[in-house]
Amino acid sequence: MDFLQLLKQKQAEEALSNTEFATKLGISRQLWESTLSGKRAVGKSLINGAWRAYPELKETIVAHIEERAKVKS
């Protein structure tokens, strides 16, 4: 499961609205919804928010960052 799908799953498991989930991540609702719709890529603020809110996902987050680095090089 990719990083964004994992975050969607967390949101569903916790039954949080987009506003509540974005607040938990420390980002705006607009950023979260733009990322969900594919208008924006997963960025630093979303990664940082997930790191703080879900420490159990750190391995997945690191794998996501490593994968992005491979694509860019």
PyMOL Python script that loads the backbone (N, CA, C, O; Angstrom):
from pymol import cmd

cmd.read_pdbstr("""\
ATOM      1  N   MET A   1       0.846  -1.176   0.000  1.00  0.00           N
ATOM      2  CA  MET A   1       0.000   0.000   0.000  1.00  0.00           C
ATOM      3  C   MET A   1       0.892   1.240   0.000  1.00  0.00           C
ATOM      4  O   MET A   1       1.839   1.334   0.781  1.00  0.00           O
ATOM      5  N   ASP A   2       0.587   2.168  -0.865  1.00  0.00           N
ATOM      6  CA  ASP A   2       1.421   3.365  -0.916  1.00  0.00           C
ATOM      7  C   ASP A   2       1.067   4.324   0.235  1.00  0.00           C
ATOM      8  O   ASP A   2       0.074   4.145   0.940  1.00  0.00           O
ATOM      9  N   PHE A   3       1.897   5.318   0.391  1.00  0.00           N
ATOM     10  CA  PHE A   3       1.805   6.237   1.531  1.00  0.00           C
ATOM     11  C   PHE A   3       0.460   6.959   1.582  1.00  0.00           C
ATOM     12  O   PHE A   3      -0.160   7.027   2.643  1.00  0.00           O
ATOM     13  N   LEU A   4       0.005   7.495   0.462  1.00  0.00           N
ATOM     14  CA  LEU A   4      -1.260   8.227   0.454  1.00  0.00           C
ATOM     15  C   LEU A   4      -2.424   7.300   0.779  1.00  0.00           C
ATOM     16  O   LEU A   4      -3.333   7.679   1.517  1.00  0.00           O
ATOM     17  N   GLN A   5      -2.403   6.094   0.234  1.00  0.00           N
ATOM     18  CA  GLN A   5      -3.460   5.123   0.543  1.00  0.00           C
ATOM     19  C   GLN A   5      -3.471   4.782   2.029  1.00  0.00           C
ATOM     20  O   GLN A   5      -4.535   4.607   2.624  1.00  0.00           O
ATOM     21  N   LEU A   6      -2.298   4.689   2.619  1.00  0.00           N
ATOM     22  CA  LEU A   6      -2.193   4.397   4.042  1.00  0.00           C
ATOM     23  C   LEU A   6      -2.791   5.535   4.866  1.00  0.00           C
ATOM     24  O   LEU A   6      -3.475   5.288   5.860  1.00  0.00           O
ATOM     25  N   LEU A   7      -2.539   6.766   4.465  1.00  0.00           N
ATOM     26  CA  LEU A   7      -3.132   7.901   5.180  1.00  0.00           C
ATOM     27  C   LEU A   7      -4.655   7.912   5.027  1.00  0.00           C
ATOM     28  O   LEU A   7      -5.372   8.196   5.986  1.00  0.00           O
ATOM     29  N   LYS A   8      -5.146   7.607   3.833  1.00  0.00           N
ATOM     30  CA  LYS A   8      -6.596   7.519   3.631  1.00  0.00           C
ATOM     31  C   LYS A   8      -7.200   6.457   4.540  1.00  0.00           C
ATOM     32  O   LYS A   8      -8.280   6.646   5.100  1.00  0.00           O
ATOM     33  N   GLN A   9      -6.493   5.336   4.683  1.00  0.00           N
ATOM     34  CA  GLN A   9      -6.960   4.259   5.547  1.00  0.00           C
ATOM     35  C   GLN A   9      -7.014   4.728   7.004  1.00  0.00           C
ATOM     36  O   GLN A   9      -7.980   4.448   7.713  1.00  0.00           O
ATOM     37  N   LYS A  10      -5.981   5.436   7.442  1.00  0.00           N
ATOM     38  CA  LYS A  10      -5.956   5.961   8.817  1.00  0.00           C
ATOM     39  C   LYS A  10      -7.137   6.898   9.045  1.00  0.00           C
ATOM     40  O   LYS A  10      -7.797   6.828  10.081  1.00  0.00           O
ATOM     41  N   GLN A  11      -7.402   7.770   8.081  1.00  0.00           N
ATOM     42  CA  GLN A  11      -8.510   8.701   8.200  1.00  0.00           C
ATOM     43  C   GLN A  11      -9.830   7.938   8.327  1.00  0.00           C
ATOM     44  O   GLN A  11     -10.666   8.279   9.164  1.00  0.00           O
ATOM     45  N   ALA A  12     -10.015   6.923   7.513  1.00  0.00           N
ATOM     46  CA  ALA A  12     -11.244   6.127   7.555  1.00  0.00           C
ATOM     47  C   ALA A  12     -11.369   5.365   8.869  1.00  0.00           C
ATOM     48  O   ALA A  12     -12.447   5.319   9.462  1.00  0.00           O
ATOM     49  N   GLU A  13     -10.270   4.768   9.326  1.00  0.00           N
ATOM     50  CA  GLU A  13     -10.297   4.011  10.585  1.00  0.00           C
ATOM     51  C   GLU A  13     -10.694   4.896  11.759  1.00  0.00           C
ATOM     52  O   GLU A  13     -11.397   4.459  12.671  1.00  0.00           O
ATOM     53  N   GLU A  14     -10.237   6.142  11.727  1.00  0.00           N
ATOM     54  CA  GLU A  14     -10.526   7.060  12.820  1.00  0.00           C
ATOM     55  C   GLU A  14     -11.801   7.857  12.584  1.00  0.00           C
ATOM     56  O   GLU A  14     -12.192   8.681  13.411  1.00  0.00           O
ATOM     57  N   ALA A  15     -12.450   7.604  11.444  1.00  0.00           N
ATOM     58  CA  ALA A  15     -13.706   8.270  11.074  1.00  0.00           C
ATOM     59  C   ALA A  15     -13.591   9.793  11.199  1.00  0.00           C
ATOM     60  O   ALA A  15     -14.444  10.451  11.795  1.00  0.00           O
ATOM     61  N   LEU A  16     -12.517  10.330  10.622  1.00  0.00           N
ATOM     62  CA  LEU A  16     -12.275  11.769  10.683  1.00  0.00           C
ATOM     63  C   LEU A  16     -12.684  12.426   9.365  1.00  0.00           C
ATOM     64  O   LEU A  16     -12.462  11.874   8.287  1.00  0.00           O
ATOM     65  N   SER A  17     -13.276  13.595   9.468  1.00  0.00           N
ATOM     66  CA  SER A  17     -13.570  14.386   8.268  1.00  0.00           C
ATOM     67  C   SER A  17     -12.253  14.881   7.685  1.00  0.00           C
ATOM     68  O   SER A  17     -11.205  14.767   8.322  1.00  0.00           O
ATOM     69  N   ASN A  18     -12.304  15.424   6.488  1.00  0.00           N
ATOM     70  CA  ASN A  18     -11.093  15.975   5.887  1.00  0.00           C
ATOM     71  C   ASN A  18     -10.523  17.099   6.747  1.00  0.00           C
ATOM     72  O   ASN A  18      -9.307  17.213   6.898  1.00  0.00           O
ATOM     73  N   THR A  19     -11.396  17.924   7.308  1.00  0.00           N
ATOM     74  CA  THR A  19     -10.943  19.023   8.167  1.00  0.00           C
ATOM     75  C   THR A  19     -10.275  18.490   9.424  1.00  0.00           C
ATOM     76  O   THR A  19      -9.208  18.968   9.809  1.00  0.00           O
ATOM     77  N   GLU A  20     -10.892  17.502  10.069  1.00  0.00           N
ATOM     78  CA  GLU A  20     -10.336  16.926  11.296  1.00  0.00           C
ATOM     79  C   GLU A  20      -8.996  16.230  11.025  1.00  0.00           C
ATOM     80  O   GLU A  20      -8.051  16.354  11.805  1.00  0.00           O
ATOM     81  N   PHE A  21      -8.933  15.508   9.923  1.00  0.00           N
ATOM     82  CA  PHE A  21      -7.698  14.796   9.603  1.00  0.00           C
ATOM     83  C   PHE A  21      -6.578  15.774   9.275  1.00  0.00           C
ATOM     84  O   PHE A  21      -5.446  15.605   9.728  1.00  0.00           O
ATOM     85  N   ALA A  22      -6.895  16.792   8.490  1.00  0.00           N
ATOM     86  CA  ALA A  22      -5.894  17.801   8.153  1.00  0.00           C
ATOM     87  C   ALA A  22      -5.385  18.493   9.417  1.00  0.00           C
ATOM     88  O   ALA A  22      -4.187  18.744   9.552  1.00  0.00           O
ATOM     89  N   THR A  23      -6.289  18.797  10.330  1.00  0.00           N
ATOM     90  CA  THR A  23      -5.888  19.422  11.595  1.00  0.00           C
ATOM     91  C   THR A  23      -4.954  18.508  12.365  1.00  0.00           C
ATOM     92  O   THR A  23      -3.959  18.964  12.928  1.00  0.00           O
ATOM     93  N   LYS A  24      -5.267  17.222  12.393  1.00  0.00           N
ATOM     94  CA  LYS A  24      -4.408  16.263  13.085  1.00  0.00           C
ATOM     95  C   LYS A  24      -3.009  16.244  12.475  1.00  0.00           C
ATOM     96  O   LYS A  24      -2.019  16.080  13.189  1.00  0.00           O
ATOM     97  N   LEU A  25      -2.927  16.413  11.158  1.00  0.00           N
ATOM     98  CA  LEU A  25      -1.638  16.411  10.462  1.00  0.00           C
ATOM     99  C   LEU A  25      -0.954  17.777  10.507  1.00  0.00           C
ATOM    100  O   LEU A  25       0.223  17.900  10.166  1.00  0.00           O
ATOM    101  N   GLY A  26      -1.691  18.791  10.925  1.00  0.00           N
ATOM    102  CA  GLY A  26      -1.112  20.133  10.985  1.00  0.00           C
ATOM    103  C   GLY A  26      -1.025  20.814   9.624  1.00  0.00           C
ATOM    104  O   GLY A  26      -0.166  21.665   9.395  1.00  0.00           O
ATOM    105  N   ILE A  27      -1.925  20.429   8.728  1.00  0.00           N
ATOM    106  CA  ILE A  27      -1.976  21.038   7.395  1.00  0.00           C
ATOM    107  C   ILE A  27      -3.379  21.588   7.172  1.00  0.00           C
ATOM    108  O   ILE A  27      -4.283  21.339   7.970  1.00  0.00           O
ATOM    109  N   SER A  28      -3.557  22.328   6.097  1.00  0.00           N
ATOM    110  CA  SER A  28      -4.881  22.865   5.791  1.00  0.00           C
ATOM    111  C   SER A  28      -5.761  21.794   5.150  1.00  0.00           C
ATOM    112  O   SER A  28      -5.273  20.838   4.547  1.00  0.00           O
ATOM    113  N   ARG A  29      -7.056  21.980   5.298  1.00  0.00           N
ATOM    114  CA  ARG A  29      -8.008  21.086   4.648  1.00  0.00           C
ATOM    115  C   ARG A  29      -7.815  21.146   3.142  1.00  0.00           C
ATOM    116  O   ARG A  29      -7.900  20.122   2.465  1.00  0.00           O
ATOM    117  N   GLN A  30      -7.553  22.346   2.608  1.00  0.00           N
ATOM    118  CA  GLN A  30      -7.375  22.505   1.173  1.00  0.00           C
ATOM    119  C   GLN A  30      -6.177  21.695   0.662  1.00  0.00           C
ATOM    120  O   GLN A  30      -6.246  21.068  -0.396  1.00  0.00           O
ATOM    121  N   LEU A  31      -5.089  21.718   1.420  1.00  0.00           N
ATOM    122  CA  LEU A  31      -3.912  20.937   1.017  1.00  0.00           C
ATOM    123  C   LEU A  31      -4.245  19.450   1.017  1.00  0.00           C
ATOM    124  O   LEU A  31      -3.893  18.737   0.078  1.00  0.00           O
ATOM    125  N   TRP A  32      -4.914  18.981   2.054  1.00  0.00           N
ATOM    126  CA  TRP A  32      -5.267  17.563   2.129  1.00  0.00           C
ATOM    127  C   TRP A  32      -6.173  17.173   0.965  1.00  0.00           C
ATOM    128  O   TRP A  32      -5.949  16.146   0.325  1.00  0.00           O
ATOM    129  N   GLU A  33      -7.185  17.978   0.690  1.00  0.00           N
ATOM    130  CA  GLU A  33      -8.110  17.643  -0.392  1.00  0.00           C
ATOM    131  C   GLU A  33      -7.435  17.722  -1.762  1.00  0.00           C
ATOM    132  O   GLU A  33      -7.736  16.920  -2.646  1.00  0.00           O
ATOM    133  N   SER A  34      -6.532  18.675  -1.940  1.00  0.00           N
ATOM    134  CA  SER A  34      -5.793  18.769  -3.207  1.00  0.00           C
ATOM    135  C   SER A  34      -4.891  17.558  -3.405  1.00  0.00           C
ATOM    136  O   SER A  34      -4.728  17.076  -4.526  1.00  0.00           O
ATOM    137  N   THR A  35      -4.311  17.070  -2.325  1.00  0.00           N
ATOM    138  CA  THR A  35      -3.468  15.882  -2.400  1.00  0.00           C
ATOM    139  C   THR A  35      -4.317  14.649  -2.701  1.00  0.00           C
ATOM    140  O   THR A  35      -3.938  13.811  -3.519  1.00  0.00           O
ATOM    141  N   LEU A  36      -5.468  14.546  -2.036  1.00  0.00           N
ATOM    142  CA  LEU A  36      -6.364  13.412  -2.284  1.00  0.00           C
ATOM    143  C   LEU A  36      -6.827  13.362  -3.733  1.00  0.00           C
ATOM    144  O   LEU A  36      -6.929  12.286  -4.323  1.00  0.00           O
ATOM    145  N   SER A  37      -7.104  14.519  -4.298  1.00  0.00           N
ATOM    146  CA  SER A  37      -7.626  14.562  -5.669  1.00  0.00           C
ATOM    147  C   SER A  37      -6.532  14.420  -6.730  1.00  0.00           C
ATOM    148  O   SER A  37      -6.829  14.274  -7.916  1.00  0.00           O
ATOM    149  N   GLY A  38      -5.274  14.463  -6.305  1.00  0.00           N
ATOM    150  CA  GLY A  38      -4.177  14.327  -7.241  1.00  0.00           C
ATOM    151  C   GLY A  38      -3.713  15.645  -7.832  1.00  0.00           C
ATOM    152  O   GLY A  38      -2.815  15.666  -8.674  1.00  0.00           O
ATOM    153  N   LYS A  39      -4.314  16.744  -7.399  1.00  0.00           N
ATOM    154  CA  LYS A  39      -3.894  18.060  -7.894  1.00  0.00           C
ATOM    155  C   LYS A  39      -2.529  18.464  -7.347  1.00  0.00           C
ATOM    156  O   LYS A  39      -1.809  19.248  -7.965  1.00  0.00           O
ATOM    157  N   ARG A  40      -2.185  17.925  -6.190  1.00  0.00           N
ATOM    158  CA  ARG A  40      -0.878  18.191  -5.574  1.00  0.00           C
ATOM    159  C   ARG A  40      -0.237  16.879  -5.201  1.00  0.00           C
ATOM    160  O   ARG A  40      -0.918  15.919  -4.841  1.00  0.00           O
ATOM    161  N   ALA A  41       1.064  16.842  -5.289  1.00  0.00           N
ATOM    162  CA  ALA A  41       1.807  15.655  -4.859  1.00  0.00           C
ATOM    163  C   ALA A  41       1.959  15.693  -3.334  1.00  0.00           C
ATOM    164  O   ALA A  41       1.783  16.736  -2.705  1.00  0.00           O
ATOM    165  N   VAL A  42       2.281  14.561  -2.768  1.00  0.00           N
ATOM    166  CA  VAL A  42       2.582  14.514  -1.336  1.00  0.00           C
ATOM    167  C   VAL A  42       3.833  15.354  -1.116  1.00  0.00           C
ATOM    168  O   VAL A  42       4.881  15.096  -1.708  1.00  0.00           O
ATOM    169  N   GLY A  43       3.711  16.353  -0.264  1.00  0.00           N
ATOM    170  CA  GLY A  43       4.819  17.269  -0.022  1.00  0.00           C
ATOM    171  C   GLY A  43       5.367  17.184   1.383  1.00  0.00           C
ATOM    172  O   GLY A  43       4.949  16.357   2.193  1.00  0.00           O
ATOM    173  N   LYS A  44       6.324  18.072   1.650  1.00  0.00           N
ATOM    174  CA  LYS A  44       7.013  18.057   2.941  1.00  0.00           C
ATOM    175  C   LYS A  44       6.076  18.270   4.129  1.00  0.00           C
ATOM    176  O   LYS A  44       6.202  17.592   5.149  1.00  0.00           O
ATOM    177  N   SER A  45       5.144  19.201   4.001  1.00  0.00           N
ATOM    178  CA  SER A  45       4.276  19.484   5.147  1.00  0.00           C
ATOM    179  C   SER A  45       3.398  18.280   5.480  1.00  0.00           C
ATOM    180  O   SER A  45       3.158  17.996   6.654  1.00  0.00           O
ATOM    181  N   LEU A  46       2.922  17.577   4.468  1.00  0.00           N
ATOM    182  CA  LEU A  46       2.118  16.379   4.708  1.00  0.00           C
ATOM    183  C   LEU A  46       2.969  15.266   5.317  1.00  0.00           C
ATOM    184  O   LEU A  46       2.536  14.584   6.245  1.00  0.00           O
ATOM    185  N   ILE A  47       4.165  15.089   4.798  1.00  0.00           N
ATOM    186  CA  ILE A  47       5.074  14.072   5.338  1.00  0.00           C
ATOM    187  C   ILE A  47       5.419  14.386   6.793  1.00  0.00           C
ATOM    188  O   ILE A  47       5.391  13.503   7.650  1.00  0.00           O
ATOM    189  N   ASN A  48       5.744  15.651   7.064  1.00  0.00           N
ATOM    190  CA  ASN A  48       6.073  16.043   8.443  1.00  0.00           C
ATOM    191  C   ASN A  48       4.892  15.839   9.378  1.00  0.00           C
ATOM    192  O   ASN A  48       5.063  15.376  10.506  1.00  0.00           O
ATOM    193  N   GLY A  49       3.697  16.180   8.918  1.00  0.00           N
ATOM    194  CA  GLY A  49       2.511  15.995   9.740  1.00  0.00           C
ATOM    195  C   GLY A  49       2.240  14.533  10.053  1.00  0.00           C
ATOM    196  O   GLY A  49       1.903  14.181  11.184  1.00  0.00           O
ATOM    197  N   ALA A  50       2.390  13.686   9.043  1.00  0.00           N
ATOM    198  CA  ALA A  50       2.186  12.251   9.253  1.00  0.00           C
ATOM    199  C   ALA A  50       3.238  11.695  10.204  1.00  0.00           C
ATOM    200  O   ALA A  50       2.937  10.833  11.030  1.00  0.00           O
ATOM    201  N   TRP A  51       4.467  12.182  10.092  1.00  0.00           N
ATOM    202  CA  TRP A  51       5.561  11.742  10.973  1.00  0.00           C
ATOM    203  C   TRP A  51       5.205  12.020  12.431  1.00  0.00           C
ATOM    204  O   TRP A  51       5.412  11.176  13.303  1.00  0.00           O
ATOM    205  N   ARG A  52       4.665  13.221  12.685  1.00  0.00           N
ATOM    206  CA  ARG A  52       4.303  13.599  14.067  1.00  0.00           C
ATOM    207  C   ARG A  52       3.043  12.876  14.551  1.00  0.00           C
ATOM    208  O   ARG A  52       2.994  12.393  15.682  1.00  0.00           O
ATOM    209  N   ALA A  53       2.033  12.807  13.692  1.00  0.00           N
ATOM    210  CA  ALA A  53       0.742  12.254  14.106  1.00  0.00           C
ATOM    211  C   ALA A  53       0.736  10.727  14.196  1.00  0.00           C
ATOM    212  O   ALA A  53       0.012  10.147  15.006  1.00  0.00           O
ATOM    213  N   TYR A  54       1.544  10.087  13.363  1.00  0.00           N
ATOM    214  CA  TYR A  54       1.549   8.625  13.289  1.00  0.00           C
ATOM    215  C   TYR A  54       2.972   8.084  13.350  1.00  0.00           C
ATOM    216  O   TYR A  54       3.505   7.637  12.335  1.00  0.00           O
ATOM    217  N   PRO A  55       3.587   8.120  14.514  1.00  0.00           N
ATOM    218  CA  PRO A  55       4.969   7.633  14.613  1.00  0.00           C
ATOM    219  C   PRO A  55       5.127   6.167  14.200  1.00  0.00           C
ATOM    220  O   PRO A  55       6.220   5.742  13.828  1.00  0.00           O
ATOM    221  N   GLU A  56       4.061   5.410  14.264  1.00  0.00           N
ATOM    222  CA  GLU A  56       4.139   4.000  13.866  1.00  0.00           C
ATOM    223  C   GLU A  56       4.323   3.842  12.350  1.00  0.00           C
ATOM    224  O   GLU A  56       4.629   2.748  11.875  1.00  0.00           O
ATOM    225  N   LEU A  57       4.141   4.916  11.601  1.00  0.00           N
ATOM    226  CA  LEU A  57       4.298   4.868  10.148  1.00  0.00           C
ATOM    227  C   LEU A  57       5.674   5.320   9.672  1.00  0.00           C
ATOM    228  O   LEU A  57       5.894   5.472   8.471  1.00  0.00           O
ATOM    229  N   LYS A  58       6.590   5.535  10.592  1.00  0.00           N
ATOM    230  CA  LYS A  58       7.888   6.092  10.217  1.00  0.00           C
ATOM    231  C   LYS A  58       8.596   5.269   9.143  1.00  0.00           C
ATOM    232  O   LYS A  58       9.192   5.842   8.231  1.00  0.00           O
ATOM    233  N   GLU A  59       8.546   3.960   9.228  1.00  0.00           N
ATOM    234  CA  GLU A  59       9.198   3.124   8.213  1.00  0.00           C
ATOM    235  C   GLU A  59       8.568   3.340   6.833  1.00  0.00           C
ATOM    236  O   GLU A  59       9.271   3.414   5.826  1.00  0.00           O
ATOM    237  N   THR A  60       7.258   3.438   6.802  1.00  0.00           N
ATOM    238  CA  THR A  60       6.551   3.669   5.542  1.00  0.00           C
ATOM    239  C   THR A  60       6.891   5.040   4.986  1.00  0.00           C
ATOM    240  O   THR A  60       7.066   5.199   3.778  1.00  0.00           O
ATOM    241  N   ILE A  61       6.987   6.029   5.861  1.00  0.00           N
ATOM    242  CA  ILE A  61       7.318   7.385   5.433  1.00  0.00           C
ATOM    243  C   ILE A  61       8.731   7.424   4.850  1.00  0.00           C
ATOM    244  O   ILE A  61       8.957   8.039   3.808  1.00  0.00           O
ATOM    245  N   VAL A  62       9.668   6.777   5.513  1.00  0.00           N
ATOM    246  CA  VAL A  62      11.049   6.731   5.012  1.00  0.00           C
ATOM    247  C   VAL A  62      11.077   6.037   3.650  1.00  0.00           C
ATOM    248  O   VAL A  62      11.768   6.494   2.739  1.00  0.00           O
ATOM    249  N   ALA A  63      10.344   4.953   3.503  1.00  0.00           N
ATOM    250  CA  ALA A  63      10.297   4.247   2.221  1.00  0.00           C
ATOM    251  C   ALA A  63       9.717   5.149   1.130  1.00  0.00           C
ATOM    252  O   ALA A  63      10.188   5.131  -0.007  1.00  0.00           O
ATOM    253  N   HIS A  64       8.705   5.930   1.474  1.00  0.00           N
ATOM    254  CA  HIS A  64       8.110   6.862   0.507  1.00  0.00           C
ATOM    255  C   HIS A  64       9.137   7.905   0.066  1.00  0.00           C
ATOM    256  O   HIS A  64       9.265   8.198  -1.122  1.00  0.00           O
ATOM    257  N   ILE A  65       9.859   8.455   1.023  1.00  0.00           N
ATOM    258  CA  ILE A  65      10.877   9.470   0.708  1.00  0.00           C
ATOM    259  C   ILE A  65      11.971   8.865  -0.165  1.00  0.00           C
ATOM    260  O   ILE A  65      12.412   9.488  -1.131  1.00  0.00           O
ATOM    261  N   GLU A  66      12.407   7.660   0.171  1.00  0.00           N
ATOM    262  CA  GLU A  66      13.431   6.994  -0.638  1.00  0.00           C
ATOM    263  C   GLU A  66      12.947   6.736  -2.053  1.00  0.00           C
ATOM    264  O   GLU A  66      13.712   6.897  -3.004  1.00  0.00           O
ATOM    265  N   GLU A  67      11.704   6.343  -2.209  1.00  0.00           N
ATOM    266  CA  GLU A  67      11.143   6.086  -3.531  1.00  0.00           C
ATOM    267  C   GLU A  67      11.085   7.376  -4.339  1.00  0.00           C
ATOM    268  O   GLU A  67      11.415   7.379  -5.525  1.00  0.00           O
ATOM    269  N   ARG A  68      10.673   8.462  -3.713  1.00  0.00           N
ATOM    270  CA  ARG A  68      10.627   9.762  -4.403  1.00  0.00           C
ATOM    271  C   ARG A  68      12.028  10.174  -4.848  1.00  0.00           C
ATOM    272  O   ARG A  68      12.198  10.727  -5.935  1.00  0.00           O
ATOM    273  N   ALA A  69      13.026   9.907  -4.016  1.00  0.00           N
ATOM    274  CA  ALA A  69      14.399  10.269  -4.363  1.00  0.00           C
ATOM    275  C   ALA A  69      14.879   9.486  -5.589  1.00  0.00           C
ATOM    276  O   ALA A  69      15.598  10.028  -6.429  1.00  0.00           O
ATOM    277  N   LYS A  70      14.486   8.222  -5.692  1.00  0.00           N
ATOM    278  CA  LYS A  70      14.864   7.401  -6.850  1.00  0.00           C
ATOM    279  C   LYS A  70      14.229   7.947  -8.126  1.00  0.00           C
ATOM    280  O   LYS A  70      14.871   7.986  -9.176  1.00  0.00           O
ATOM    281  N   VAL A  71      12.987   8.361  -8.037  1.00  0.00           N
ATOM    282  CA  VAL A  71      12.278   8.874  -9.200  1.00  0.00           C
ATOM    283  C   VAL A  71      12.906  10.166  -9.688  1.00  0.00           C
ATOM    284  O   VAL A  71      12.992  10.400 -10.893  1.00  0.00           O
ATOM    285  N   LYS A  72      13.346  11.011  -8.756  1.00  0.00           N
ATOM    286  CA  LYS A  72      13.932  12.301  -9.120  1.00  0.00           C
ATOM    287  C   LYS A  72      15.326  12.170  -9.717  1.00  0.00           C
ATOM    288  O   LYS A  72      15.765  13.050 -10.458  1.00  0.00           O
ATOM    289  N   SER A  73      16.031  11.081  -9.404  1.00  0.00           N
ATOM    290  CA  SER A  73      17.415  10.956  -9.895  1.00  0.00           C
ATOM    291  C   SER A  73      17.507  10.210 -11.192  1.00  0.00           C
ATOM    292  O   SER A  73      18.603  10.029 -11.723  1.00  0.00           O
TER     293      SER A  73
END
""", "prot")
cmd.dss("prot")
cmd.show_as("cartoon", "prot")
cmd.util.cbc("prot")
cmd.orient("prot")
